């Protein structure tokens, strides 16, 4: 009986959605529809969703919004970056760059043929994954970034995703391929403009070739009232370096799934995350680093500051497979609770099947040190300034991992606007 | 400068200060000595505005202001400085960064302009030299990984940067070797002027060989029970506190 009601919710959610006409495999789309027909929205009875309730997403009367908002590009956008804009999962060619530097292909998926999209769906698994299946079935567009072999792209690539309107369901599918010895820096920004009760659903499949070096800065600041479920699925080949900085600064409910499969030896994987929550916000970061082969390094540092009645979830898994010897894997999650009503569910997990590895994980949750605040006040700082200074020092650990100065400036300006302090 | 009258203060309902009187004028150095548990650190805490302490009676006039009515930060902005007995480590917050914020908040309070980055750095160089504090330490996280001596020198460095009217040194000599003691004392003496005053709280006479006080007070059982010239410190060193305790208890 219960199942029927739940299934009705998913059926209701998809009732007014149009199937994807992107040129990737129809088998994949059919599989997605099967998943949707045989599953419900996840409930907190499922381990992966234990602390995150998606009921508010399920009750959206979802439409794929066709509107083109008049968008004033924010002053914080760096002119030297290659800018590509999507609104509600549709490409805004009018706001995007049309000429590209050599050595790189960037296209909207809607203009790609099936050969160009042959890699879509090869990394993510759909089985029992409702949000993945929704994305596969209803994706309207997304970006293909293909860095050719030996190419170092000196300009950063800025992919700006804008959510607008009421009850919008935005399904964006991205494919990033960085071939062997390639190098690039990509900013994935998620913001909203006059959006309410809308949901962003994004899947980005990322292929990092041998000896390639790819950095992604993911900056999320869709306004409260909106929801987001985003997945990055990464495949790393030998000798490659992949770095992702996930900075979550706004949104009513945000779920990030970051999954990295390290399939080659001598790889480095850096996962940094910072989240600042207030009011009733809920931010959930699920990460998996799967070390399948030997001689690799992964560094994971997630830190959060939680104000008011907000809740944060961190679930980080590191697998070290049987033959993956000489792995160095470090994982750390730290949280500062700024009010008595703020809460965190932190679950760092290590599963090690090899016997010659160096791994550590840890999680701390606490409040600001009252004695330190008194010390700063005794030097003339107001209590607010003292708290801000300490919070910015705490989260600054993660933010300083952002190497690009324009991105850092953008993050600073968002924090200044939303929380009234600088770092 | 500061006039403390009949000060009573308690913590968790237990009275620690029981009618303390003290008058400090500009240009003076006062030493407050006394046995453990006499209330020395309580006095420092109450003056700095630590909220766990409750003032139940008495008054403190600081340069014409009712000190007890001011918040901790406003006391600092009015020119009161407490050198902590146990300076706090604050990971991630850089010493110079926080001092610039402090200095600018103090300036704003006094209606002065913000200090320029150039002037600020010049000030850091000048003042860190006074306490022989390595410029690298000045820019590290506040007290993090500092030795005991470095922490105390950092306190005096901060005092030099903020140029207070009244500095209270709470057992600044505790845990210092003789070289660090000399450097800290030298810093305090360098900063002395006819316009400021210092209260040195200490358990040992040793510091007073370097910082020569104009007056020595003995704090016992929450009150100042004896005051005298600097020679009183020597007498205390020689005879201990028992004779004073006996004197007071006999009354």
Interface residues (C-beta under 8 A of the other chain):
Chain A: X369 X371 X372 X374 X375 X376 X377 X378 X379 X380 X381 X382 X383 X385 X389 X390 X393 X394 X396 X397
Chain B: X48 X49 X50 X71 X72 X73 X75 X76 X77 X81 X82 X84 X87 X88 X89 X90 X91 X92 X93 X97 X98 X99 X101 X102 X103 X105 X106 X109 X141 X142 X158 X162
